[in-house]
Amino acid sequence: MVDSIDIVKGPAAVQGGAGAGVGGSIDITTKVPSSTNFSAIFNAEGDTQQKRIVGFDVGGPLTSNIAGRLAVTSNDSGSYYYDMFFHQQQVFAALVDQVTSKYTISFNGSYVDTQYRENDGINRVNQALIDDGTTSPARHPERCVGLRNRGFLTGSTHLNSRTIIDESVGNGAHSSTPCCR
């Protein structure tokens, strides 16, 4: 639904007073069909890390007083990491009827369907992991007795840099969002 976003830095808000935060403004321009010119844009993105995005945006006058716009984007990206992905399909449509010079009716709606897996990362990173990809294995529960026992940590384990930590099935997210105005 967004055609462009302009972010302008500025002074802090008067009611907030001086502070660490910087104020400013955000100007969000939504997609609106042109009633005078027809336009069509097709775009495709890709890279060596499995980024795959395609889309098109068409719009213009349909009659002397009605204009329409349709935008479709499909993101079927993979990742550098094994079993990670970001899939999103979105459709946006707008219809504007210029009833009189002072009265306009506008309909717009969108549908977005998203599925993805996050890389939860590694906590307790040590220098060995940074230098050569190795880390200490987990504690051995059978050797730990009591809360204050430090247990035994032996050896090291090499981690593949392309493996995500949470490999359990079904740990992704899914969202399906229709919207009309």
Beta strands, then each sheet from edge to edge (+ up, - down):
strand 1: 2-10
strand 2: 23-30
strand 3: 39-46
strand 4: 52-61
strand 5: 66-77
strand 6: 86-100
strand 7: 103-116
strand 8: 134-135
strand 9: 157-158
strand 10: 173-180
sheet 1: 1+ 2-
sheet 2: 3+ 4- 5+ 6- 7+ 10-
sheet 3: 8+ 9-
end
